[in-house]
């Protein structure tokens, strides 16, 4: 699924192994295993957006902004950004359905805290 002709990217939300399911926020042992949430971006799209692994971005959506670290991947579709439905991310601003996103709505704001 690549971006629609009216948009540069398609933003999709998805479940992850730890941190996205409802009961994770009540389980200390699962919280210890979960990775920090990140926006997954194909390496070609990351290069076009001048992003590298670990950069932080701000996405401006219709229902508000989302700030998140970036993970650059090769094994995913170009034109698609994948956002985890993680308890530490206000993913509800994107919703559960794919959302069209213009390049200018994605802005690098720094590097991930070490």
N, C-alpha and C positions, 0 to 999 in steps of 0.2 A: 504494500500500500504506500504509494508515494503521494506527495502533496498534490492538492487539486490545482487546476490551472490558475485559480484566483489567489492562491497563497504559495509562499515559498516552502513551507513545511506543514506537516500534519503532526500535531501533538496528541499522543495517546497516553492514557494512564493504564497501568498494569499492576497486577499483584506480584509480590516477590516472596521468597521463601520465608524470611523472617521480617517482622516489622509492619506488614501490611494487613494482616488478618486482625479482626476485632479483638481477639483475646490476647494478642501479643502485648498490648499495653498493660495487662494485668499480670504478666509472667516475667519475673526478674531473670530467670534462667534464659528465656528467649531473648530478652533485651540485651543480655551479655553476648549473645551469638550474632545479633544482627549487625550488618554493615551500615555505615552512614549512608543515607539516601543520596542518590545522584541521578542526574538527567543523562540518559544514554543517547549519544550522538554518533552517527556514522563518521568515519575519519575524513571522508570527502567533504561532508557538510561542516565538520569542525574546522577544516582548513579554510573553507569559504567564509566562516564566521570568525576566523582568527582565534580559535579556541584550542587549548591543549588540555590534556588530562589534568584534572585538579583545579582548573579555573572555576571561578564562581560566576554565575550569570543571573541576570534578572530578566524574567519574562513578564511582559505587560499583557494581561489577558482582559477580557471584557469584565470579569468579576473581580479583578484585583491583580496584584503582583505576586510572583513566586520567585524567591531567591534560592538557588541550589547549586551544588558542585556539579561539574561535568565529568563524565567518564566517556572517553573516546573509544569506539568499538569498530571493528571491521566486519563482524558477523551479524549485521543487521541491515535493514533496507535504507537506502539513501532517501533523503527527503522526509524521514520520519524521526521524531523525537519521542523517546519513551520516558515517561515520568512515573515513578513508583507511587502507588497509593499508600504511602508510608505515614505512620502516626506523627512523624516530625516534619511533614511537608503539608502545606495547605492545599493539597491536590484538589480539594472540592472546588477551588476556583477554576479549575480546568474542566471538571465534570468527568463522567464516565464514558462519554462518547468522544470520538476524535474531533479535534478542533483545528481549523486552519489558522496558520500563524505566519505573519509577514516577517521577513528578516530584520526589519528595523524595530520589531517588538522584542528582540533578543539582544541583550547588552552585557558585555563582560564587565564585571564589577570588582574583580580581584582574583586572588588565589585562595584555595582552600586552606583553612587554618591547620597547622601541623600539630 
